[in-house]
Amino acid sequence: MPLGSVNETNNKSIVSTGNQNKQLGFSMVSTLVSLTITILLFHFATQIIQLSSTADNRTDLEVRQFFHFVLDELKTSENVHVQSNQLQFTNTDQELVTIGRTKDKVLRQVNHQGNDYLLFSLQSFSVQSHHGVITMKIITKDGGSYEKDIYYKTES
């Protein structure tokens, strides 16, 4: 039957346009595009999950770094004592270093000057000393609870 011809049989008209070989379905290009989009979405989803878990661990890392910082300073210090819930000691330059809480932060001062904030967003902070052991207890506003015992040299 020629292209565009009309065939009439049994009072029915059939029009043929000649596009009988066209197939419906997915092409290779559309499959590759959708696969690429799926891979990109999966990649970004895993990155977002990692970022959110890093944010949750941030406070934990800050407190651990604080404990490490205090331990390093105490290793080379003299005249270590706790007074009014503050840790005080003399460093190698013979400067008086004080670490204590102000509002919801832990502050470090040298010779009662300067403001080095070491921790933020605290609910409570306590320092106690007993027979050469300093016990520091920290509770953050997000509910994290931390405790560290630091052994230091006592004067004889």
MARBA-3410 file (N, C-alpha, C, O; in Angstrom, 1 decimal):
156
0.9,-1.2,0.0,0.0,0.0,0.0,0.9,1.2,0.0,1.8,1.3,0.9 ~ 0.7,2.2,-0.9,1.6,3.3,-1.0,1.4,4.3,0.2,0.3,4.2,0.9 ~ 2.4,5.1,0.5,2.4,6.0,1.6,1.2,7.0,1.5,1.0,7.6,0.5 ~ 0.4,7.1,2.6,-0.7,8.0,2.6,-1.9,7.6,1.9,-2.8,8.3,1.7 ~ -2.0,6.3,1.5,-3.1,5.8,0.8,-4.2,5.4,1.8,-3.9,5.1,2.9
-5.4,5.3,1.3,-6.5,4.9,2.1,-7.0,3.6,1.6,-7.3,3.4,0.4 ~ -7.2,2.6,2.5,-7.7,1.3,2.1,-9.0,1.2,2.8,-9.2,1.3,4.0 ~ -10.1,0.9,2.0,-11.4,0.7,2.6,-11.8,-0.7,2.5,-12.0,-1.2,1.3 ~ -12.0,-1.4,3.6,-12.5,-2.7,3.6,-13.5,-2.8,4.7,-13.3,-2.4,5.8 ~ -14.6,-3.4,4.3,-15.7,-3.6,5.3,-16.2,-2.3,5.9,-16.4,-2.3,7.1
-16.2,-1.3,5.2,-16.7,0.1,5.6,-15.7,0.6,6.7,-16.2,1.5,7.5 ~ -14.5,0.2,6.8,-13.5,0.8,7.7,-12.4,1.4,6.9,-11.9,0.8,6.0 ~ -12.0,2.6,7.3,-10.9,3.2,6.6,-9.7,3.1,7.4,-9.7,3.4,8.6 ~ -8.6,2.7,6.8,-7.3,2.6,7.5,-6.3,3.5,6.7,-6.1,3.4,5.5 ~ -5.7,4.4,7.5,-4.7,5.3,6.9,-3.3,4.9,7.3,-3.1,4.7,8.5
-2.5,4.7,6.4,-1.1,4.3,6.6,-0.2,5.4,6.4,-0.2,6.1,5.4 ~ 0.7,5.7,7.5,1.6,6.9,7.4,3.0,6.4,7.1,3.9,7.2,6.9 ~ 3.2,5.1,7.1,4.6,4.6,6.8,5.5,4.5,7.9,6.7,4.2,7.7 ~ 5.1,4.8,9.2,6.0,4.8,10.3,5.8,3.5,11.2,5.6,3.6,12.4 ~ 5.7,2.5,10.5,5.4,1.2,11.2,6.6,0.7,12.0,6.4,-0.1,12.9
7.9,1.1,11.7,9.1,0.5,12.4,9.5,1.3,13.6,10.4,0.9,14.3 ~ 8.7,2.4,14.0,9.1,3.2,15.2,8.7,2.3,16.5,7.6,1.8,16.6 ~ 9.7,2.2,17.4,9.5,1.4,18.6,9.4,2.4,19.8,10.1,3.4,19.9 ~ 8.6,2.0,20.7,8.5,2.8,22.0,9.4,2.1,23.0,9.6,0.9,23.1 ~ 10.0,3.0,23.9,10.9,2.5,24.9,12.0,3.5,25.3,11.9,4.6,24.9
13.0,3.0,26.0,14.1,3.8,26.4,15.2,3.7,25.4,15.6,2.7,24.9 ~ 15.8,4.9,25.2,17.0,4.9,24.3,18.3,4.7,25.2,18.2,4.9,26.4 ~ 19.4,4.5,24.7,20.6,4.3,25.4,21.0,5.7,26.1,21.5,5.7,27.2 ~ 20.8,6.8,25.4,21.1,8.1,25.9,20.2,8.4,27.1,20.8,8.9,28.1 ~ 18.9,8.2,27.1,18.1,8.4,28.2,18.4,7.5,29.4,18.4,8.0,30.6
18.8,6.3,29.2,19.3,5.4,30.2,20.5,5.9,30.9,20.7,5.9,32.1 ~ 21.5,6.4,30.1,22.8,6.9,30.6,22.6,8.2,31.4,23.2,8.4,32.4 ~ 21.7,9.1,30.9,21.4,10.3,31.7,20.7,10.0,33.0,21.1,10.6,34.0 ~ 19.8,9.1,33.0,19.1,8.8,34.3,20.1,8.1,35.3,20.0,8.3,36.5 ~ 21.0,7.3,34.8,22.0,6.6,35.6,23.0,7.6,36.2,23.3,7.5,37.3
23.4,8.6,35.4,24.3,9.6,35.8,23.6,10.5,36.9,24.3,10.8,38.0 ~ 22.4,10.8,36.8,21.7,11.6,37.8,21.5,10.8,39.1,21.7,11.4,40.2 ~ 21.2,9.5,39.0,21.1,8.7,40.2,22.4,8.6,40.9,22.4,8.7,42.1 ~ 23.5,8.4,40.2,24.8,8.3,40.8,25.2,9.7,41.5,25.7,9.6,42.6 ~ 24.9,10.8,40.9,25.2,12.1,41.5,24.4,12.3,42.7,24.9,12.8,43.8
23.1,12.0,42.7,22.2,12.1,43.9,22.7,11.2,45.0,22.7,11.7,46.2 ~ 23.1,10.0,44.7,23.7,9.1,45.8,25.0,9.7,46.4,25.1,9.7,47.6 ~ 25.8,10.2,45.5,27.1,10.8,46.0,26.8,12.0,46.9,27.4,12.1,48.0 ~ 25.9,12.9,46.5,25.6,14.1,47.4,24.9,13.7,48.7,25.1,14.3,49.7 ~ 24.1,12.7,48.6,23.4,12.2,49.8,24.4,11.7,50.8,24.2,12.0,52.0
25.4,10.9,50.4,26.4,10.4,51.3,27.2,11.6,51.9,27.6,11.5,53.1 ~ 27.5,12.6,51.1,28.3,13.7,51.6,27.5,14.5,52.7,28.0,14.9,53.7 ~ 26.2,14.6,52.5,25.3,15.3,53.4,25.3,14.5,54.7,25.3,15.1,55.8 ~ 25.2,13.2,54.7,25.1,12.4,55.9,26.4,12.5,56.6,26.4,12.6,57.9 ~ 27.6,12.5,55.9,28.9,12.7,56.6,29.0,14.0,57.3,29.5,14.1,58.4
28.5,15.1,56.6,28.6,16.4,57.2,27.7,16.5,58.5,28.2,17.1,59.5 ~ 26.6,15.9,58.5,25.7,16.0,59.7,26.3,15.2,60.8,26.2,15.6,62.0 ~ 27.0,14.0,60.5,27.6,13.3,61.6,28.8,14.0,62.1,29.2,13.9,63.3 ~ 29.5,14.8,61.3,30.7,15.6,61.7,30.2,16.7,62.7,30.9,17.0,63.6 ~ 29.1,17.3,62.4,28.6,18.3,63.2,28.2,17.8,64.6,28.4,18.5,65.6
27.7,16.6,64.6,27.4,16.0,65.9,28.6,15.7,66.7,28.6,15.7,68.0 ~ 29.7,15.3,66.1,30.9,15.0,66.8,31.8,16.2,67.1,32.8,16.1,67.8 ~ 31.4,17.4,66.7,32.2,18.6,66.9,32.4,18.9,68.3,33.5,19.2,68.8 ~ 31.3,18.9,69.1,31.5,19.2,70.6,32.4,18.2,71.2,33.2,18.5,72.1 ~ 32.3,16.9,70.9,33.1,15.9,71.5,34.6,16.1,71.1,35.5,16.0,72.0
34.9,16.5,69.9,36.2,16.8,69.5,36.8,18.1,70.2,37.9,18.1,70.6 ~ 35.9,19.1,70.4,36.3,20.3,71.1,36.7,20.0,72.6,37.7,20.5,73.1 ~ 35.9,19.2,73.3,36.2,18.8,74.7,37.5,18.0,74.8,38.3,18.2,75.7 ~ 37.6,17.1,73.9,38.9,16.3,73.9,40.1,17.1,73.6,41.2,16.9,74.2 ~ 40.0,18.1,72.7,41.1,19.0,72.5,41.4,19.9,73.7,42.5,20.1,74.0
40.4,20.3,74.4,40.5,21.1,75.6,41.3,20.3,76.6,42.3,20.8,77.2 ~ 40.9,19.0,76.9,41.6,18.2,77.8,43.1,18.0,77.5,43.9,18.1,78.3 ~ 43.3,17.8,76.2,44.7,17.6,75.7,45.5,18.9,75.9,46.7,18.8,76.3 ~ 44.9,20.0,75.6,45.6,21.3,75.8,45.9,21.6,77.3,47.1,22.0,77.6 ~ 45.0,21.3,78.2,45.3,21.5,79.6,46.4,20.5,80.0,47.3,20.9,80.8
46.3,19.3,79.6,47.3,18.3,80.0,48.7,18.7,79.5,49.7,18.6,80.3 ~ 48.8,19.2,78.3,50.1,19.7,77.8,50.6,20.9,78.6,51.8,21.0,78.9 ~ 49.8,21.8,79.0,50.2,22.9,79.8,50.6,22.5,81.2,51.6,23.1,81.8 ~ 50.0,21.6,81.8,50.3,21.1,83.1,51.6,20.3,83.2,52.2,20.3,84.2 ~ 52.0,19.7,82.1,53.3,19.0,82.0,54.5,19.8,82.3,55.4,19.4,83.0
54.4,21.1,81.9,55.6,22.0,82.1,55.3,23.1,83.1,56.1,24.0,83.2 ~ 54.3,22.9,84.0,53.9,24.0,84.9,54.4,23.7,86.3,54.8,22.6,86.6 ~ 54.3,24.7,87.1,54.7,24.6,88.5,53.5,25.2,89.3,52.7,25.9,88.8 ~ 53.5,25.0,90.6,52.6,25.5,91.6,51.1,25.4,91.1,50.4,26.3,91.0 ~ 50.8,24.1,90.8,49.4,23.8,90.3,48.5,23.8,91.5,48.7,23.1,92.5
47.4,24.5,91.4,46.3,24.4,92.5,45.0,24.8,91.9,44.9,25.5,90.9 ~ 43.9,24.4,92.6,42.6,24.7,92.3,42.0,25.6,93.3,42.1,25.3,94.5 ~ 41.4,26.7,92.8,40.8,27.7,93.8,39.6,28.2,93.1,39.6,28.7,92.0 ~ 38.5,28.2,93.9,37.2,28.8,93.4,36.8,28.2,92.0,36.4,28.9,91.1 ~ 36.9,26.9,91.9,36.5,26.2,90.7,37.3,26.7,89.5,36.8,26.6,88.3
38.5,27.1,89.7,39.4,27.5,88.7,40.8,26.8,88.8,41.2,26.5,89.9 ~ 41.4,26.4,87.7,42.7,25.8,87.7,43.7,26.9,87.5,43.6,27.7,86.6 ~ 44.7,27.0,88.4,45.7,28.0,88.4,47.1,27.3,88.5,47.3,26.4,89.2 ~ 48.0,27.8,87.7,49.4,27.3,87.7,50.3,28.3,87.1,49.9,29.3,86.4 ~ 51.6,28.1,87.4,52.6,29.0,86.8,53.3,28.3,85.7,53.8,27.1,85.8
53.4,28.9,84.5,54.0,28.3,83.3,55.5,28.5,83.3,56.0,29.0,84.3 ~ 56.2,28.0,82.3,57.6,28.1,82.2,58.2,29.5,82.1,59.3,29.7,82.5 ~ 57.3,30.5,81.7,57.7,31.9,81.7,57.4,32.6,83.0,57.5,33.8,83.0 ~ 57.1,31.8,84.0,56.7,32.3,85.3,55.5,33.3,85.3,55.4,34.2,86.0 ~ 54.6,32.9,84.4,53.3,33.7,84.3,52.2,32.9,85.0,52.2,31.6,84.9
51.3,33.6,85.6,50.2,32.9,86.3,49.1,32.6,85.2,48.6,33.6,84.6 ~ 48.8,31.4,85.0,47.7,31.0,84.1,46.5,30.5,84.8,46.6,29.7,85.8 ~ 45.3,31.1,84.5,44.1,30.7,85.1,43.1,30.2,84.1,42.9,30.8,83.0 ~ 42.5,29.0,84.3,41.5,28.4,83.5,40.2,28.2,84.3,40.3,27.5,85.3 ~ 39.2,28.9,83.9,37.9,28.8,84.6,36.7,29.2,83.8,36.9,29.5,82.6
35.6,29.1,84.4,34.3,29.3,83.6,33.8,30.7,83.8,33.9,31.3,84.9 ~ 33.4,31.3,82.7,32.7,32.6,82.7,31.4,32.4,81.9,31.5,32.1,80.7 ~ 30.3,32.5,82.5,29.0,32.3,81.9,28.9,30.8,81.3,29.0,29.9,82.0 ~ 28.8,30.7,79.9,28.7,29.4,79.3,30.0,29.0,78.6,30.0,28.2,77.6 ~ 31.1,29.6,79.0,32.4,29.4,78.3,33.5,29.1,79.3,33.4,29.4,80.5
34.6,28.4,78.8,35.8,28.2,79.6,36.8,29.2,79.1,37.1,29.3,77.9 ~ 37.4,30.0,80.0,38.3,31.1,79.6,39.7,30.8,80.2,39.8,30.3,81.3 ~ 40.7,31.1,79.4,42.1,31.0,79.8,42.6,32.5,79.9,42.5,33.2,78.9 ~ 43.2,32.8,81.0,43.9,34.1,81.2,45.3,33.9,81.6,45.6,33.0,82.4 ~ 46.2,34.8,81.2,47.6,34.8,81.6,47.8,36.1,82.4,47.7,37.2,81.8
48.3,36.0,83.6,48.5,37.2,84.5,47.2,38.0,84.6,47.4,39.3,84.5 ~ 46.1,37.4,84.6,44.8,38.1,84.7,44.5,39.0,83.5,43.8,40.0,83.6 ~ 45.1,38.7,82.4,44.9,39.5,81.2,44.6,38.6,80.0,44.9,37.4,80.0 ~ 43.9,39.2,79.0,43.6,38.4,77.8,42.4,37.5,78.0,42.1,37.1,79.2 ~ 41.8,37.1,76.9,40.6,36.2,77.0,40.8,35.2,75.9,40.4,35.4,74.7
41.3,34.0,76.2,41.3,32.9,75.3,40.2,31.9,75.7,40.3,31.3,76.7 ~ 39.2,31.9,74.8,38.1,31.0,75.1,38.4,29.6,74.5,38.8,29.5,73.4 ~ 38.3,28.7,75.4,38.7,27.3,75.1,37.5,26.4,74.8,37.6,25.5,74.0 ~ 36.4,26.7,75.4,35.2,25.9,75.2,34.0,26.8,75.2,34.0,27.8,75.9 ~ 32.9,26.4,74.5,31.7,27.2,74.4,30.5,26.3,74.7,30.6,25.1,74.7
29.4,26.9,74.9,28.1,26.2,75.1,28.1,25.2,76.3,27.8,24.0,76.1 ~ 28.5,25.7,77.4,28.6,24.8,78.6,27.4,24.9,79.5,26.9,26.0,79.7 ~ 27.0,23.8,80.1,25.9,23.9,81.1,26.6,23.9,82.5,26.2,24.7,83.3 ~ 27.7,23.1,82.6,28.4,23.2,83.9,29.9,22.8,83.6,30.2,22.1,82.7 ~ 30.7,23.4,84.5,32.2,23.1,84.5,32.7,23.1,85.9,32.4,24.1,86.7
33.4,22.0,86.3,33.9,22.0,87.6,35.3,21.4,87.6,35.6,20.6,86.8 ~ 36.1,21.9,88.5,37.5,21.5,88.7,37.7,21.2,90.2,37.4,22.0,91.0 ~ 38.3,20.0,90.4,38.6,19.6,91.8,40.0,19.0,91.9,40.4,18.4,90.9 ~ 40.6,19.2,93.0,42.0,18.7,93.1,42.0,17.9,94.4,41.5,18.3,95.5 ~ 42.7,16.7,94.3,42.8,15.8,95.5,44.0,14.9,95.4,44.0,14.1,94.5
45.0,15.2,96.2,46.2,14.3,96.2,46.9,14.1,94.9,47.2,13.0,94.5 ~ 47.2,15.2,94.2,47.9,15.1,92.9,47.1,14.8,91.7,47.6,14.5,90.7 ~ 45.7,14.8,91.9,44.8,14.4,90.8,43.8,15.6,90.6,43.2,16.0,91.5 ~ 43.8,16.1,89.4,42.8,17.2,89.1,41.7,16.5,88.3,41.9,15.8,87.3 ~ 40.5,16.6,88.8,39.3,16.1,88.1,38.5,17.2,87.5,38.1,18.1,88.2
38.3,17.2,86.2,37.6,18.2,85.5,36.3,17.5,85.0,36.3,16.5,84.3 ~ 35.2,18.1,85.3,33.9,17.6,84.8,33.2,18.7,84.0,33.1,19.9,84.4 ~ 32.7,18.3,82.8,32.1,19.2,81.8,30.8,18.6,81.4,30.7,17.5,81.0 ~ 29.8,19.5,81.4,28.5,19.1,80.8,28.1,20.2,79.8,28.0,21.4,80.2 ~ 27.9,19.8,78.6,27.6,20.8,77.5,26.1,21.0,77.4,25.3,20.2,78.0
25.7,22.1,76.8,24.3,22.4,76.6,23.5,21.4,75.8,22.3,21.2,76.0 ~ 24.2,20.6,75.0,23.5,19.6,74.2,23.4,18.3,75.0,23.0,17.3,74.4 ~ 23.9,18.3,76.2,23.7,17.1,77.1,24.9,16.2,77.2,24.9,15.2,77.9 ~ 26.0,16.5,76.5,27.2,15.7,76.6,27.9,15.8,77.9,28.0,17.0,78.4 ~ 28.3,14.7,78.5,29.0,14.7,79.8,30.4,14.2,79.7,30.6,13.1,79.1
31.4,14.9,80.2,32.8,14.5,80.0,33.5,14.7,81.4,33.2,15.6,82.2 ~ 34.4,13.8,81.7,35.2,13.8,82.9,36.6,13.4,82.6,36.8,12.4,81.8 ~ 37.5,14.1,83.2,38.9,13.8,82.9,39.7,13.9,84.2,39.6,14.9,85.0 ~ 40.5,12.9,84.6,41.4,12.9,85.7,42.8,13.2,85.1,43.3,12.4,84.3 ~ 43.5,14.2,85.6,44.8,14.6,85.2,45.7,14.5,86.4,45.5,15.1,87.4
46.8,13.7,86.3,47.7,13.5,87.3,48.8,14.6,87.1,49.3,14.7,86.0 ~ 49.2,15.2,88.2,50.3,16.3,88.1,51.3,16.1,89.2,51.0,15.4,90.2 ~ 52.4,16.7,89.0,53.4,16.5,90.1,53.1,17.5,91.2,52.8,18.7,91.0 ~ 53.2,17.0,92.4,53.0,17.8,93.6,54.3,18.2,94.2,55.3,17.6,94.1 ~ 54.3,19.4,94.9,55.5,19.8,95.5,55.7,19.1,96.8,54.8,18.8,97.6
57.0,18.7,97.1,57.3,18.0,98.3,57.6,18.9,99.4,57.9,18.4,100.5
END
